[in-house]
Each structure stands twice: as C-alpha cells, then as structure tokens.
C-alpha cells in the first residue's frame, strides 16, 4: 500500500516564498508567491513530483521574471527537474523571439520549461506542477529542493529555498507473503530387537504325477533363482541372523480337495528339500504350511483382469463354501465358459510355492548407522534413521533424503509417513505431503499430524481449515503450532491487502 502524503501533513510542510524576505531592489515581482508541496512519491517504475505554486496579487515587472526550479538531491546525485517560469510582458516576448530564431539543433538541445506563464497584471491563482520521471535506485533517499531565480534569465545567482520534501515516499510493494513453516518430526521408538521378514514366490513346473523339483525343468531355473537371490542376500549380510523359513504350497482349485491338498503339500515339501541341498540351515528352522486351494489368489487375480461374468464368479466364491460345491457351481455358470477361461488364463498362476524368511538385524550405534544407510538402509530401524537424519541441518537435502528413504522402506509405518510428509512440506512438495498424510490414521501422532495438515492447508491457501488444525495442534501442546498460527495471520493479512489493492 502506498504511504500517501495527506493534505493536512502537506499543509504543515508547505514551503513559503514570501516576497517580504527579499529586499526591494532584488524583487522581480510584486505580491506573494507560495509553494505548496503535494507529492514526492515512488509508484512502480515512476517517481511523481507534485507542487502547487500559489499566486496572491502577483505582478512581474515587464523586463523581469522569476523561475522556480525543483531539484532532487541525494547523497550521490543531484537532478534538476523542468522549471516553472513566470515572466513579465517584455521578458515573455523576448523568450518567444529566442525560441523562434533557434535552429533545429539548438531546439533539440534546449530544455523547455515545464510551464512558462505570462504575467503582466496583478494575478491570483494556482499553477499546478505535476511531473513524473523514471524512478532510479539513487532516488530512494532523495530530498526535493526548490530554487528560485529572480532574474528569470538564468544568469543570476540561484538562491536555495528550504526543502519542500525531506525524503521520497517509497511505494511498499505488495507481493504474496511466503510463509516460514515451523515443522515437527516424530521420533520413532527404539526397537530392542529388529525382527524382519521377506518373502518370494515361485511358480514351479513338475513332471506329471511327480512332486520332486527338477531344477532345470521348463521355467524352474528362473523361478528358483528368485528364491536363492533372496536368501543369498541375507546369508551374505554379517549383520543378519536368519531365524525361520516358512514354506507354503498352494494348488489351483480344479480337481478334488484331497488331490489339491496333496499337491500343495508336495510343492511345499519339494521346495524345502531343494533348499536343504543349497543351504546349511538347521532342519528345525524350516516350517511347512499347506495352503491348499488358492482361492484367495484367484480373487486377487480377478481384481486385476477384465473377464465376462466376473461379478457372478466373485459372488459364488464369496457365498458358497468349498464343501458345498463352490467349484461345481462355477463349472456350471453360463455353460462353463467363465470356468474354462480361468482354467486357461488364471489357474496356472495359482500353483505357487512361497518362501518367507524371518530374521533379526543387529542394532547399530550412530557411527555405524551413518555407514549402513549408504549401503543397506533396509538394515536400519526408523529410530536409527532418525538419529542419522539429525546429524544434518534440518531442511538440508541430506536430512530430507533420509525421511524419504525411510518411507520407501517402511511404507506401512505411520511414523515414516508422518515424517516424510513433514519433509515434503519443507521443500514445498504439497502433492507428496498430502499423499503421505492420507496414510496417517493413528491418533498417537495427532499433534504433529494436525500441525502438518495445518501447514499443508495454509500453503494451499485454505486459511479457515488451516486454522482449525493448527489450533488443535496448539491445544495438544505442540509449541511450533503457535508460530504457524502467527504465519497464518501474516499470510491472511497480506492476502487481504493484495485483494484490496487489486480492486
């Protein structure tokens, strides 16, 4: 908003040029002339200078004149503005003759006055001086001085007058206020024992009526390689201690329940026997589970494909028990067309064996954790990652990267999502922050959650909703929520100012 100079203040600042202050022999005019300063203000790219020259019964002697010359004076520069010239009768005619006989080159170099007023008889009134020029940085501390030339011919000594303005009024540029968010991270609990598990599934091919694995048969080399890669990764890590291997075998639904149970058992046992030839795990670490018919896998597969009559198939699976003829009902549906489609396109993928490995990871001190995060961040707990993050300046790229690594490794952790959202807010990534916050449901982190939501909504300019969340965070005892409420107040005030200025 521009700090406009009010007329009351201007009246107090008015500059009086009283003829009584000039000795009679120096006077070029009778009467009184006053200069009333109106405006010295920067607005956008321009500087505006407004003055009123007030005449009270003024008559300039015929061969004389008086000029008023505004000057901008700063610590580094002086700039003379176009003058106002009041001339007697003969002086005015001489001025016109000089202009008429000037050559084109002389006219180009001659700086015309802002105004030339002819004065041959007593006159009262106001001459308005309204001049704008390009604003330059040196003008920021400039004062406005008015000089008076009693001759009017430019040859006499110029007499300084009091400053009309002591400083340029600079426009206060209204730009959108950029908030400074006050963030709060959640410190994860320390894990006494870091227990983890990882699993891989393989689709093994068996010779007809056989349940032993032939490693080189059909697609088995590729499928078995997935299991070995998972286990080798753990076996080669000195910080990992494998505790248990669960092997689950599944069969597709076609055929009798008894046959499918035998097939699922055979697949699980076959995979256990194969792994026993590859690794030296004790036998008691293997745990066999017989998954039976893989109906759950069928439902998941149906959710991912387009198939006619899918809704009816899913309804049968959900409402008819296996022992009450679920498969027979499916085989009869629409002449068996949906069943034949599934038999060809889905059932082969349900004949799967899964190997899940449970293991413990050693705990690391801070120096160890700083090295581990570079090589195997998955070996760190959330608390260990938090410790490492806090060795970097908050908001630094290294600091933010660790929280993004944490949520990638622990996507289901509310703490990881809470901290990742906060890190995203620190870099103004509202899309990621909102996505992470959508995964946070637990009330255990409600102060930090409400603070982050308040910041997110503030950045999205939803001030009303932002205030609700931030007030909750403050009531729950989060100190930084008060700072964010202050930022909200500044942002709202700034937005209102911009809105008013735009009208």
C-alpha positions as CSV (number, residue, x, y, z in Angstrom):
1,X,0.0,0.0,0.0
2,X,1.3,3.4,-0.9
3,X,2.0,5.7,2.0
4,X,0.2,8.6,0.5
5,X,1.1,12.0,1.9
6,X,-2.1,13.5,3.4
7,X,-3.1,17.1,2.7
8,X,-3.1,18.0,6.4
9,X,0.6,16.9,6.7
10,X,1.3,18.7,3.4
11,X,-0.1,21.9,4.7
12,X,2.3,21.7,7.7
13,X,5.2,21.1,5.3
14,X,4.2,23.9,3.0
15,X,7.1,26.0,1.8
16,X,6.6,29.7,1.8
17,X,8.5,32.0,-0.5
18,X,7.5,35.3,0.8
19,X,8.5,38.4,-1.1
20,X,8.9,40.2,2.2
21,X,12.1,38.2,2.7
22,X,13.6,39.6,-0.5
23,X,15.0,43.1,-0.5
24,X,13.0,45.6,-2.6
25,X,15.8,46.2,-5.1
26,X,16.0,42.4,-5.8
27,X,12.4,41.8,-6.3
28,X,11.3,41.0,-9.8
29,X,7.6,40.9,-8.9
30,X,5.1,42.4,-6.5
31,X,2.8,40.3,-4.4
32,X,3.3,37.0,-2.7
33,X,4.2,33.5,-4.1
34,X,3.9,30.4,-2.0
35,X,4.9,26.9,-2.9
36,X,2.8,24.1,-1.5
37,X,4.4,20.6,-1.8
38,X,1.8,18.0,-2.6
39,X,3.6,14.8,-3.5
40,X,7.1,13.2,-3.7
41,X,6.4,9.5,-4.2
42,X,7.7,6.5,-6.0
43,X,4.9,4.3,-7.5
44,X,6.0,1.4,-9.7
45,X,8.6,2.5,-12.2
46,X,7.9,6.2,-11.8
47,X,8.7,9.0,-9.3
48,X,5.9,11.6,-9.0
49,X,6.6,15.2,-8.1
50,X,3.6,17.4,-7.4
51,X,3.7,21.1,-6.4
52,X,1.2,23.9,-6.2
53,X,2.6,27.4,-6.9
54,X,0.1,29.8,-5.3
55,X,-0.1,33.4,-6.6
56,X,-1.5,36.2,-4.5
57,X,-1.8,39.5,-6.3
58,X,1.4,38.8,-8.2
59,X,2.6,41.1,-11.0
60,X,6.0,40.5,-12.6
61,X,7.9,43.5,-13.8
62,X,7.8,43.8,-17.5
63,X,11.5,43.1,-18.2
64,X,11.9,40.7,-15.4
65,X,10.9,37.1,-14.5
66,X,11.1,34.6,-11.7
67,X,11.8,30.9,-12.1
68,X,11.2,28.1,-9.6
69,X,13.5,25.1,-10.2
70,X,12.7,21.8,-8.4
71,X,15.8,19.6,-7.7
72,X,16.2,16.1,-6.4
73,X,19.2,15.9,-4.1
74,X,20.6,12.6,-2.7
75,X,23.9,11.7,-1.1
76,X,25.1,10.6,-4.5
77,X,23.4,12.7,-7.1
78,X,21.6,15.9,-7.9
79,X,19.0,16.1,-10.7
80,X,17.3,19.3,-11.9
81,X,13.7,19.0,-12.9
82,X,12.0,21.2,-15.5
83,X,11.3,24.7,-14.1
84,X,8.3,26.9,-13.9
85,X,8.9,30.4,-15.3
86,X,6.7,33.4,-14.6
87,X,7.7,36.3,-16.9
88,X,6.7,40.0,-17.3
89,X,5.4,41.2,-20.6
90,X,8.6,42.2,-22.4
91,X,10.6,39.3,-21.0
92,X,7.9,36.9,-22.2
93,X,8.0,38.4,-25.7
94,X,11.8,38.1,-25.7
95,X,11.5,34.5,-24.7
96,X,9.2,33.8,-27.7
97,X,11.6,35.6,-30.1
98,X,14.5,33.5,-28.8
99,X,12.5,30.3,-29.5
100,X,11.5,31.4,-32.9
101,X,15.1,32.1,-34.1
102,X,16.6,29.0,-32.7
103,X,18.0,26.5,-35.2
104,X,16.7,22.9,-35.2
105,X,19.9,21.7,-33.4
106,X,19.6,24.4,-30.8
107,X,15.9,23.5,-30.1
108,X,16.9,19.8,-29.7
109,X,19.5,20.7,-27.1
110,X,17.3,23.3,-25.3
111,X,15.4,22.0,-22.3
112,X,12.0,23.6,-22.3
113,X,10.5,24.7,-19.0
114,X,7.6,22.7,-17.6
115,X,5.5,25.9,-17.8
116,X,6.0,29.5,-19.0
117,X,3.4,31.8,-17.5
118,X,2.9,35.4,-18.9
119,X,2.2,37.8,-16.1
120,X,1.6,41.5,-16.9
121,X,-1.1,42.4,-14.4
122,X,-1.9,41.5,-10.9
123,X,-3.0,37.9,-10.7
124,X,-4.1,35.4,-8.1
125,X,-4.4,31.7,-8.6
126,X,-2.7,28.3,-8.6
127,X,-0.1,26.9,-11.0
128,X,-0.1,23.1,-10.8
129,X,3.3,21.3,-11.2
130,X,2.7,17.6,-11.9
131,X,5.8,15.9,-13.2
132,X,6.8,12.2,-13.4
133,X,10.1,10.7,-14.3
134,X,11.6,7.2,-14.3
135,X,12.5,6.0,-10.8
136,X,16.1,5.1,-10.3
137,X,17.6,3.5,-7.1
138,X,19.7,6.5,-6.2
139,X,16.4,8.4,-5.6
140,X,15.4,6.3,-2.6
141,X,16.9,8.8,-0.2
142,X,16.5,11.9,-2.3
143,X,15.1,15.2,-1.0
144,X,13.2,17.8,-3.0
145,X,14.7,21.3,-3.0
146,X,13.3,24.3,-4.9
147,X,15.5,27.0,-6.1
148,X,14.4,30.5,-7.1
149,X,16.0,32.5,-10.0
150,X,14.9,36.1,-9.5
151,X,16.1,37.1,-12.9
152,X,14.2,34.6,-14.9
153,X,17.0,34.7,-17.5
154,X,19.2,32.0,-15.9
155,X,22.1,34.3,-15.4
156,X,21.7,35.5,-11.8
157,X,22.8,33.5,-8.7
158,X,20.3,30.9,-7.7
159,X,19.1,31.1,-4.1
160,X,18.4,27.9,-2.2
161,X,15.0,27.5,-0.7
162,X,14.0,25.3,2.2
163,X,13.5,21.6,1.3
164,X,10.0,21.0,0.1
165,X,10.2,17.3,1.0
166,X,12.9,15.7,3.1
167,X,12.6,12.3,1.6
168,X,11.0,10.3,-1.2
169,X,8.0,8.3,-0.1
170,X,8.7,4.8,-1.5
171,X,5.9,2.6,-2.6
172,X,5.5,-0.5,-0.4
173,X,5.5,-3.3,-3.0
174,X,2.8,-5.8,-2.2
175,X,4.0,-9.3,-3.1
176,X,2.5,-12.6,-1.8
177,X,3.8,-13.4,1.6
178,X,5.9,-16.5,1.7
179,X,5.3,-18.4,4.9
180,X,8.1,-19.9,7.0
181,X,6.6,-23.3,8.2
182,X,7.6,-24.5,11.6
183,X,7.9,-28.2,11.3
184,X,7.8,-31.0,13.9
185,X,9.1,-34.5,13.3
186,X,8.1,-37.6,15.3
187,X,10.9,-39.5,17.0
188,X,10.3,-43.3,16.5
189,X,10.6,-45.7,19.3
190,X,13.8,-47.7,19.8
191,X,13.5,-51.3,18.7
192,X,15.2,-53.7,21.2
193,X,15.1,-56.5,18.7
194,X,14.9,-55.6,15.0
195,X,12.9,-58.6,13.6
196,X,12.1,-58.5,9.9
197,X,10.8,-60.9,7.2
198,X,10.9,-61.1,3.5
199,X,9.3,-63.4,1.0
200,X,9.4,-64.6,-2.6
201,X,7.1,-66.8,-4.5
202,X,7.9,-69.2,-7.3
203,X,5.8,-70.9,-9.9
204,X,7.3,-74.4,-10.2
205,X,6.8,-76.8,-13.0
206,X,6.5,-80.5,-12.1
207,X,6.6,-83.6,-14.2
208,X,3.1,-85.2,-14.5
209,X,2.3,-87.0,-11.3
210,X,5.6,-86.0,-9.7
211,X,6.2,-83.6,-6.8
212,X,10.0,-83.5,-6.7
213,X,11.6,-80.4,-8.1
214,X,13.8,-80.7,-11.2
215,X,15.9,-77.5,-11.2
216,X,16.4,-77.5,-15.0
217,X,12.9,-78.4,-15.9
218,X,10.9,-75.9,-18.0
219,X,10.7,-72.5,-16.2
220,X,12.2,-73.8,-12.9
221,X,15.7,-72.3,-13.3
222,X,14.3,-68.7,-13.3
223,X,11.8,-69.3,-10.5
224,X,14.3,-71.0,-8.2
225,X,16.8,-68.2,-8.9
226,X,14.3,-65.7,-7.3
227,X,14.3,-67.7,-4.0
228,X,18.0,-68.2,-4.0
229,X,18.7,-64.5,-4.6
230,X,16.5,-63.5,-1.6
231,X,18.2,-66.0,0.7
232,X,21.7,-65.3,-0.6
233,X,21.2,-61.6,0.1
234,X,20.5,-62.4,3.8
235,X,23.2,-65.1,4.1
236,X,25.9,-62.7,2.9
237,X,25.0,-59.9,5.3
238,X,27.0,-60.3,8.5
239,X,24.5,-58.1,10.4
240,X,21.6,-60.5,9.7
241,X,20.7,-63.7,11.6
242,X,18.1,-65.9,9.9
243,X,15.7,-67.3,12.4
244,X,13.0,-69.2,10.4
245,X,11.9,-70.2,7.0
246,X,8.2,-70.7,6.3
247,X,7.4,-72.5,3.1
248,X,3.8,-72.5,1.9
249,X,2.5,-74.6,-1.0
250,X,-0.7,-73.8,-2.9
251,X,-2.8,-75.6,-5.6
252,X,-5.2,-74.3,-8.1
253,X,-8.9,-75.0,-7.4
254,X,-9.6,-77.6,-10.2
255,X,-9.8,-81.2,-9.1
256,X,-10.8,-82.7,-5.8
257,X,-10.0,-81.1,-2.4
258,X,-8.0,-84.2,-1.4
259,X,-5.9,-84.1,-4.5
260,X,-5.2,-80.4,-4.2
261,X,-4.2,-80.8,-0.6
262,X,-1.7,-83.5,-1.6
263,X,-0.3,-81.2,-4.4
264,X,0.1,-78.2,-2.1
265,X,1.9,-80.4,0.4
266,X,4.1,-81.9,-2.2
267,X,5.1,-78.5,-3.6
268,X,6.0,-77.1,-0.2
269,X,8.0,-80.2,0.7
270,X,9.7,-80.2,-2.6
271,X,10.8,-76.6,-2.2
272,X,12.0,-77.4,1.4
273,X,14.0,-80.4,0.1
274,X,15.6,-78.3,-2.6
275,X,16.6,-75.5,-0.3
276,X,18.1,-78.0,2.1
277,X,20.5,-79.1,-0.7
278,X,21.6,-75.5,-1.2
279,X,21.9,-74.1,2.3
280,X,23.1,-75.3,5.8
281,X,20.1,-74.1,7.8
282,X,19.1,-76.4,10.6
283,X,16.1,-78.6,9.9
284,X,14.1,-77.1,12.8
285,X,14.3,-73.7,11.1
286,X,12.0,-74.9,8.2
287,X,8.3,-74.7,8.8
288,X,6.0,-76.2,6.2
289,X,2.5,-74.8,5.7
290,X,-0.1,-76.4,3.3
291,X,-2.0,-73.6,1.7
292,X,-4.4,-75.9,-0.1
293,X,-6.6,-74.5,-2.9
294,X,-5.5,-70.9,-3.7
295,X,-8.9,-69.2,-3.7
296,X,-7.5,-66.1,-2.2
297,X,-5.0,-65.8,-5.0
298,X,-7.9,-66.3,-7.5
299,X,-9.8,-63.4,-6.1
300,X,-6.8,-61.2,-6.3
301,X,-6.1,-62.2,-9.9
302,X,-9.7,-61.5,-10.9
303,X,-9.4,-58.0,-9.5
304,X,-6.6,-57.3,-12.0
305,X,-8.2,-58.5,-15.2
306,X,-11.2,-58.0,-17.4
307,X,-13.5,-61.0,-17.7
308,X,-17.1,-61.6,-18.7
309,X,-19.4,-62.6,-15.8
310,X,-16.6,-61.6,-13.2
311,X,-19.1,-60.2,-10.7
312,X,-21.1,-63.5,-10.7
313,X,-17.9,-65.5,-10.2
314,X,-16.8,-63.4,-7.3
315,X,-20.3,-63.7,-5.8
316,X,-20.1,-67.5,-5.9
317,X,-16.6,-67.6,-4.3
318,X,-17.8,-65.3,-1.5
319,X,-21.1,-67.0,-0.7
320,X,-20.7,-70.8,-1.5
321,X,-18.4,-72.8,0.8
322,X,-15.9,-75.1,-0.8
323,X,-17.5,-78.2,0.8
324,X,-21.0,-77.1,-0.5
325,X,-19.9,-77.3,-4.1
326,X,-18.3,-74.0,-4.9
327,X,-16.2,-75.4,-7.8
328,X,-19.1,-77.3,-9.3
329,X,-21.3,-74.2,-9.3
330,X,-18.5,-72.3,-11.1
331,X,-18.2,-75.0,-13.7
332,X,-22.0,-74.8,-14.4
333,X,-22.1,-71.0,-14.6
334,X,-23.1,-69.9,-18.2
335,X,-22.2,-73.3,-19.6
336,X,-18.8,-73.4,-18.1
337,X,-17.4,-70.5,-20.2
338,X,-16.0,-68.4,-17.3
339,X,-14.5,-71.6,-15.7
340,X,-12.7,-72.6,-18.9
341,X,-11.3,-69.0,-19.2
342,X,-10.0,-69.1,-15.6
343,X,-8.6,-72.7,-16.1
344,X,-6.5,-71.5,-19.0
345,X,-5.6,-67.9,-18.0
346,X,-5.6,-67.8,-14.2
347,X,-5.3,-71.2,-12.6
348,X,-1.6,-71.8,-13.7
349,X,-0.5,-68.8,-11.7
350,X,-2.2,-70.1,-8.5
351,X,0.1,-73.2,-8.3
352,X,2.7,-71.4,-6.3
353,X,5.1,-72.0,-3.6
354,X,6.1,-69.2,-1.2
355,X,9.2,-69.0,0.9
356,X,9.1,-66.4,3.8
357,X,12.3,-65.8,5.7
358,X,12.2,-64.3,9.2
359,X,15.4,-62.8,10.5
360,X,16.9,-60.4,13.1
361,X,19.2,-57.5,12.4
362,X,21.8,-56.2,14.8
363,X,21.4,-52.8,16.4
364,X,23.8,-50.0,15.3
365,X,25.3,-47.1,17.1
366,X,25.2,-43.7,15.4
367,X,28.6,-44.0,13.6
368,X,27.7,-47.5,12.3
369,X,24.3,-46.3,11.2
370,X,25.8,-43.5,9.2
371,X,27.7,-46.1,7.2
372,X,25.0,-48.6,6.9
373,X,22.5,-46.1,5.5
374,X,24.8,-45.7,2.5
375,X,24.9,-49.4,1.7
376,X,21.9,-51.2,3.2
377,X,19.4,-48.7,4.6
378,X,16.9,-51.5,5.0
379,X,19.0,-52.8,7.9
380,X,18.3,-49.7,9.9
381,X,15.3,-49.1,12.1
382,X,13.3,-45.9,11.9
383,X,14.9,-44.7,15.1
384,X,18.4,-45.3,13.7
385,X,17.4,-43.4,10.6
386,X,16.1,-40.6,12.7
387,X,19.4,-40.4,14.6
388,X,21.3,-40.2,11.3
389,X,19.0,-37.5,9.9
390,X,19.6,-35.3,12.8
391,X,23.3,-35.2,12.2
392,X,22.5,-33.0,9.2
393,X,21.0,-29.5,9.3
394,X,17.2,-29.6,9.4
395,X,15.8,-28.9,5.9
396,X,19.0,-29.9,4.1
397,X,18.8,-32.2,1.2
398,X,20.6,-35.0,3.2
399,X,18.1,-34.5,6.0
400,X,15.1,-34.8,3.7
401,X,16.5,-37.7,1.7
402,X,16.7,-39.9,4.8
403,X,13.0,-39.5,5.6
404,X,12.1,-40.3,2.0
405,X,14.3,-43.4,2.3
406,X,12.5,-44.4,5.5
407,X,9.0,-44.2,4.0
408,X,10.2,-46.2,1.0
409,X,11.5,-49.0,3.2
410,X,8.6,-48.8,5.7
411,X,5.6,-47.7,3.5
412,X,3.1,-49.0,6.1
413,X,4.6,-47.1,9.0
414,X,2.6,-44.1,10.2
415,X,5.6,-42.5,11.7
416,X,7.6,-42.9,8.5
417,X,4.7,-41.3,6.5
418,X,4.3,-38.6,9.1
419,X,7.9,-37.6,8.9
420,X,8.0,-38.0,5.1
421,X,5.1,-35.6,4.8
422,X,6.8,-33.1,7.0
423,X,10.0,-33.3,4.9
424,X,7.9,-32.8,1.8
425,X,6.4,-29.7,3.2
426,X,9.9,-28.3,3.9
427,X,10.6,-28.4,0.2
428,X,7.1,-27.2,-0.8
429,X,6.1,-30.5,-2.3
430,X,2.4,-30.4,-1.5
431,X,1.4,-33.3,-3.6
432,X,3.7,-35.7,-1.8
433,X,2.9,-34.3,1.6
434,X,-0.8,-34.8,1.1
435,X,-0.3,-38.4,-0.2
436,X,1.8,-39.3,2.9
437,X,-0.7,-37.6,5.3
438,X,-3.5,-39.6,3.8
439,X,-1.8,-42.8,5.2
440,X,-1.7,-41.5,8.8
441,X,-4.7,-42.6,10.8
442,X,-3.4,-43.2,14.3
443,X,-4.2,-40.6,17.0
444,X,-0.9,-41.2,18.7
445,X,0.7,-38.6,16.4
446,X,-2.2,-36.2,16.3
447,X,-0.2,-33.0,17.4
448,X,2.3,-33.5,14.6
449,X,-0.4,-34.6,12.2
450,X,-2.5,-31.6,12.9
451,X,0.5,-29.3,12.6
452,X,1.4,-30.8,9.2
453,X,-2.1,-30.6,8.0
454,X,-2.4,-27.0,9.1
455,X,0.8,-26.1,7.2
456,X,-0.4,-28.0,4.1
457,X,-3.7,-26.2,4.0
458,X,-2.0,-22.9,4.7
459,X,0.2,-23.4,1.7
460,X,-2.9,-24.3,-0.3
461,X,-4.4,-21.0,0.9
462,X,-7.3,-22.7,2.7
463,X,-6.9,-20.4,5.7
464,X,-10.1,-21.4,7.6
465,X,-9.3,-25.2,7.6
466,X,-5.6,-24.5,8.3
467,X,-6.5,-22.5,11.4
468,X,-8.7,-25.4,12.8
469,X,-5.8,-27.9,12.5
470,X,-3.2,-25.6,13.9
471,X,-5.4,-24.7,16.9
472,X,-5.8,-28.4,17.7
473,X,-2.1,-28.9,17.5
474,X,-1.5,-26.0,19.8
475,X,-4.1,-27.3,22.3
476,X,-2.3,-30.6,22.3
477,X,0.8,-28.9,23.4
478,X,2.9,-28.6,20.3
479,X,4.9,-25.4,20.7
480,X,5.6,-24.7,17.0
481,X,1.8,-24.7,16.2
482,X,1.7,-21.2,17.8
483,X,4.4,-20.0,15.4
484,X,2.5,-21.4,12.5
485,X,-0.7,-19.6,13.6
486,X,1.4,-16.4,13.6
487,X,2.5,-17.2,10.0
488,X,-1.2,-17.8,9.1
489,X,-2.2,-14.4,10.5
490,X,0.6,-12.7,8.4
491,X,-0.4,-14.6,5.3
492,X,-4.1,-13.7,5.7
493,X,-3.3,-10.0,6.3
494,X,-1.1,-9.9,3.2
495,X,-3.7,-11.7,1.1
496,X,-6.3,-9.1,2.2
497,X,-4.0,-6.2,1.3
498,X,-3.4,-7.6,-2.1
499,X,-7.1,-8.2,-2.7
500,X,-7.9,-4.6,-1.6
501,X,-5.2,-3.2,-3.8
502,X,-6.5,-5.1,-6.8
503,X,-10.0,-3.6,-6.5
